Amino acid sequence: MNIVTLLPFIVLIGAMFLMTRSAKKKQQAAAAMRNEMQPGTGIRTIGGMYATVKEVHDDAVLLEVAPGVHAFYAKNSIGAVLEDDEYNRIVHGVGADLKSDTPIVPDDASSLTETDEPAAGASDDSPIDLGKKDADTAPEDDDAEPKKTDGESDAK
């Protein structure tokens, strides 16, 4: 056999080897991250829930998801082990970067919607009825033909 005919197969096998090697490295890094968990560490699950590790077992961890609320999770469900400052910034809002030049939205947003001039179409304060009208209140048209359903046709 000629080497030129074998070259595409060699390249394909080499690419597959490189892809599996990088996936294996990611799995090993994730396993090492999960093994470094200790009680008191802040984590994020793969579902996006933030919690504090209370106990670490062989295949499971006991997490405190809220003060006094504990739950068992599999170690594989831990997405990231967070540093203390990052966990406190996300969960407790400690050390959040607030710039003084950004506008602060008040708790009561009604002051943002009040204006001196009325909005278009808001000339009266009467409520608008958005409900469906009943069939007997709709104007009847004696000359109109009844509507056809899917099963009906013009030919009889």
N, C-alpha and C positions, 0 to 999 in steps of 0.2 A: 504494500500500500504506500501511497505517496503521502508525504507529510502535509501537503496542502489540503488534502481531503480530511485529514484528522485535526487540522488547526481549529475549525469552528467548534468541534467537540471539546477540545482542550480549553478553549476560551470559555465555553459554557460551564464546564466543570470548575474552572478557576473562579468564575463569578459566583457560582453557587457556594463555593467554599468561603469566599469573602463575606457573603451575606449571612451565612450561618454563623460565622465567627463573630461578626458584630452583634448579632442577636444573642449569642451566648455570653458575650461580654456585658451586655445590658442586663441580662438575667442575673449574672453574678454580682453586678453592682447593686441591683435591687435587693438581692438576698443579703448582701453585706450591710446595706442600709437598714434592713429590717432587723438584723442581728444586733445592731448597735443601739436599738431602743432600750431605754431604761425607764423605770417609774419616774414620772414627773416630766417626761419629754412630750412636747406638743407634736401632733401628727395631723396629716390630712389623709382621709381614706380615698379610695379610688372613686367613690361616689361624691366626693367634695365636702364631706363633713369634717369639721375640725374638732379634735378631742385631745385629752391628756391621758397618757398611759398610766394606769394604776398598777397592773401586774403583767408580767411577761411569762407565758408558758411555752411549751415546745412548739405547738402549732397555732396557738391562739393568744390573744391579748385581751385584757380587761381594760376598757376605755371609760373615762368619765366624760360623757358628752355634754353634761350640764351639772351644776352643783348638786350632788346627791343622786344623780342619774348615771347608772353604770350599765355597760353592755359588753358582751363578748363578741369579738370579731376574729376572723381568721387572719393569720399573719400576712397571707397573700393579698388581703384587701387593703393593706396599708400602702397608700400611693406615695407619700413623702414624709420623711422625718424632718421637722422644721427646727430651726435654731430658735432659742428663747426670744430674742428680740423680734424676729419675724412673726412668730406665733402670737406674741403680745400685741404687735401692731395690727394683725388681722383680726384677732378675736376680741381683744379688749380696747382697741383703738389707741393704745399707748404709743406715743411718739409719732403720731400721724403727722405728715408734712402738710401743714396748712399755710398757704401763702397769704400774706396780708392784702395783696392787690386783687385777689379773687373776690367776687361779690358773695356775700353770705346770704343764703335763702332763709327767711324767718320761718319759725315753726308754724305760724298762722299765715297761710298763703293767700288769704282773702285780700290782703293789702296789695298783692301783685295784680289782682284782677279788677280792682276798683278804678274807674275812670270818670272823668267829668262829663263826657258825651255818651249818650246811649249807643248801644251796638245796633247795627243795621237790623231792622225787623223787630226790634224790641220796644216798640212804641207803647204798648199796653202791657199790663201785668196779668192779663187773663191767661189761664192755663191752656195749653194746646192739647187737644185730644188726639193721641196717636194710635188709639185702639181701632180694631177692625169694626166696620159697621155690620149689623145683622142683615140677613138676606131680606127680611120683611121691611126693613127701613130703607132699603135701596129703592130708587125710583124704578117702577116697572114699565117696560116698553112692550105694549101689546103687539106691535108689528114685528118685533124682533123674533128670529127663529131661535129655538133652544140650542144651546151649545152641544156639539157632538163630543162623545167620549171616544176613547181609542178604539173600541169595538164596533162603533157605528160607522156607516158609510152612506153615501148619497144613493147608491144603487140598491133597489129592494127587489 
